[in-house]
Amino acid sequence: MPQRLIDVGSAGHASIRLCESSSLDISDDYVTLSHCWGGSQPYTLTKSTAEELATGISITELPKTFQDAIAAARFFQFRYLWIDSL
């Protein structure tokens, strides 16, 4: 189990939040997104973004690849998503 997972909520939610896996009672599976960062790094977990991600962040503030992964997780009814840079 990864240390952190993203709670994607459901289709009507406009935001997501980062959760510590140790504080969750997870009986469901989660999906993953691992991607090639290339020359520029997408939104990443840092000390300055950790609090914002934990309290919730608008999906529109994330890179399109992350938005698509969240939409796919919701479509297939997964509650949690792991993204390698988060």
N, C-alpha and C positions, 0 to 999 in steps of 0.2 A: 504494500500500500504506500503510495506517495505521502510525503509529509503534509502537503497541502493539496486541496482540491477546490475547484470552483463550483459553487452551488449555482447552477444555471436557472433555477426556478422553473417556471412554465412559460408557455407561449405568450401570455399576456404581460409578463414582467419586462420592464424597460431596463433593468439593471441586474448585475450579477454580484456575487461577493466571494471572496477568498476565505476558505475555512481550513483550520488545522484539523487534519484527519484524526488525531488523537481525541478530539472533542466530539467527534461524530459517532453515531451508532449506525454504521453503514451495513446494510444487509444486501443492498443492490450493487450491481456492477457499475463501473464508470468507464467512460471512453477517453481516449487520449489524442492529443495533437502534438506531433513532433514535426518540426519544419526546418527548412534550411534558411538561416537568417540572412545570408548573402552579405552585401556591403553595409546595409543599415540594420540596426537592431530594432525589432518591434517593441511594443510596450513590454517592459520587463519588471520583475519584482526587485525592488530596492528598498532601503530603509525609508526613503521618502514616499514611495508608492504603497508600502505595506498597509498603513493605516487606512488609506483611501480604498484600497481593494477589500479590506476586511469589513469596512462599513457599507460598502456598495459603490459600484461605479456604473455609469451609463454604458450600455453596450455600444452606443454610437461613438464613444471615445476610444474604442479599441480598433486595431487594424482589421481590415476586411476579412482576412483569413481567420482571425479569432471570432469575428461575428458569424462567419459561415459555420465554424465548428460548434458554436453555441446553438445556432439554428438546427444543425444536424442532430446534436445531442437531444434537444427538445423534441424534434420530429420523431426520433426513435425512442422517446420517453425515458432517457437517462437523466437522472437528477444531477450527477456530478461529472465534471470534466477535468482532466489534467492536461495542462499545456506546459511544455518543457521549460519555457522561459519564465513561467510564473510559479 
